[in-house]
Amino acid sequence: MKKPVYLDYAATTPVDPVVADEMIKFLTPDGVFGNPASRTHGFGWQAEAAVEKARHQVARLIHADTREIVWTSGATESDNLAIKGAVEGRDRPHIVTSLIEHKAVVDTCKWLESRGVEVTWLEPQSDGRINVDQVSQALRENTALVSLMMVNNELGCETDIASIGKMLREKGVMFHVDAAQAAGKVEVDVEALNVDLLSLSGHKVYGPKGVGALYVRRSADVRVASQIHGGGHERGMRSGTLPTHQIVGMGRAFELASQQLDEERASLEKLRKQFLESLSDLEGVSLNGSETHRVPGILNLAFEGVDAESLMLGLRDLAVSSGSACSSATVEPSYVLRGIGLSDKQAHQALRFSLGRFTTAEEVEFAGSRIVDAVTRLRSVR
Ligand SMILES: *Cc1c(COP(=O)(O)O)cnc(C)c1O
């Protein structure tokens, strides 16, 4: 077993070796290195064909049409393009979002707010989910966009996007969904969900970092203004030479995800059970976020009476995350945990463990015993 044991799949995943093998073919002189926008020779045509194949692979996972996929540098850029692009040029736009979105959404909305856009910040239920009535009550006649995530990256809980999408489509309000943590983990069907814009990232799904996509529904009602100007790539929505190897990698990774979704979910469900059982001797352990509406691989656990930063120091053999932000002098508790109503003290007792494709039963057992030891030790010196 390799140490430290990696239990931070929600932060990033390693590139699947199958994916890496594919990517290498699109870099070197003997590979397909051409510019996909070169129209005058075979180097370009081959690269373009590879990009279009990958577009199909990504579209397929989310039940979209190939023409609805716009390549970006990652979900951060997709979120920026979706939100800024949707409100640009609108008269007095109003946005509805929540307190526990990814920073890529929170900070984009805050920036727009500083420039006069009205933003309603929904408070999630204590289980980390937003319900359709909350969204519906927040709508105004000038609401231009609702932006909500499908699966929360810190908690692993899943919001009922389908109900919200149905309501918003009936009211004719544009709906953006950050699905970076949902793709490859749960079924994402943009048609069934009634979503207009959807953000994806390569590196959360065993693809490379630095590549992502934005789904833009083909409809006269859905327009996003370009945020990066240049050669007019991606039907004018996102200029810049396409990184063929990154895109091919994301495509292959999303194809693998389509093929393995159910199997992988079942195996993570088993590991999650094993992990929780290995902690069952400990008192005062609670799960943050919904018990039932969640992906199996992400577990945010609070250990009563234990400071999470000290616990992490005691878990040097495990790579985990606390969600806290270190500013210069103090450790700020996670805004997501605060957002679901936890006190600062409670938020400081929580750690996120995230399991993935390469996690083994042996690693889970090892992690469990280390956590039990460390928590017991910290509590005894209290
Ligand atoms: C990781 C993540 C992002 C950012 O994706 P990048 O590709 O790293 O820019 C956005 N939203 C969520 C929910 C994420 O988990």
The ligand as an SDF file (V2000), in Angstrom:
LIG
                    3D

 15 15  0  0  0  0  0  0  0  0999 V2000
  -13.3800   21.3590   -8.7860 C   0  0  0  0  0  0  0  0  0  0  0  0
  -14.6330   22.1060   -8.9120 C   0  0  0  0  0  0  0  0  0  0  0  0
  -14.7240   23.2650   -9.6850 C   0  0  0  0  0  0  0  0  0  0  0  0
  -13.5100   23.8660  -10.3790 C   0  0  0  0  0  0  0  0  0  0  0  0
  -13.0940   23.0610  -11.4360 O   0  0  0  0  0  0  0  0  0  0  0  0
  -11.6790   23.3550  -12.1390 P   0  0  0  0  0  0  0  0  0  0  0  0
  -11.7320   22.4660  -13.3490 O   0  0  0  0  0  0  0  0  0  0  0  0
  -10.6490   22.9240  -11.1530 O   0  0  0  0  0  0  0  0  0  0  0  0
  -11.6080   24.7800  -12.4730 O   0  0  0  0  0  0  0  0  0  0  0  0
  -15.9330   23.8970   -9.7820 C   0  0  0  0  0  0  0  0  0  0  0  0
  -17.0110   23.4180   -9.1600 N   0  0  0  0  0  0  0  0  0  0  0  0
  -16.9790   22.3080   -8.4080 C   0  0  0  0  0  0  0  0  0  0  0  0
  -18.2230   21.8310   -7.7560 C   0  0  0  0  0  0  0  0  0  0  0  0
  -15.7910   21.6160   -8.2520 C   0  0  0  0  0  0  0  0  0  0  0  0
  -15.7660   20.5320   -7.4860 O   0  0  0  0  0  0  0  0  0  0  0  0
  1  2  1  0
  2  3  1  0
  2 14  2  0
  3  4  1  0
  3 10  2  0
  4  5  1  0
  5  6  1  0
  6  7  2  0
  6  8  1  0
  6  9  1  0
 10 11  1  0
 11 12  2  0
 12 13  1  0
 12 14  1  0
 14 15  1  0
M  END
$$$$
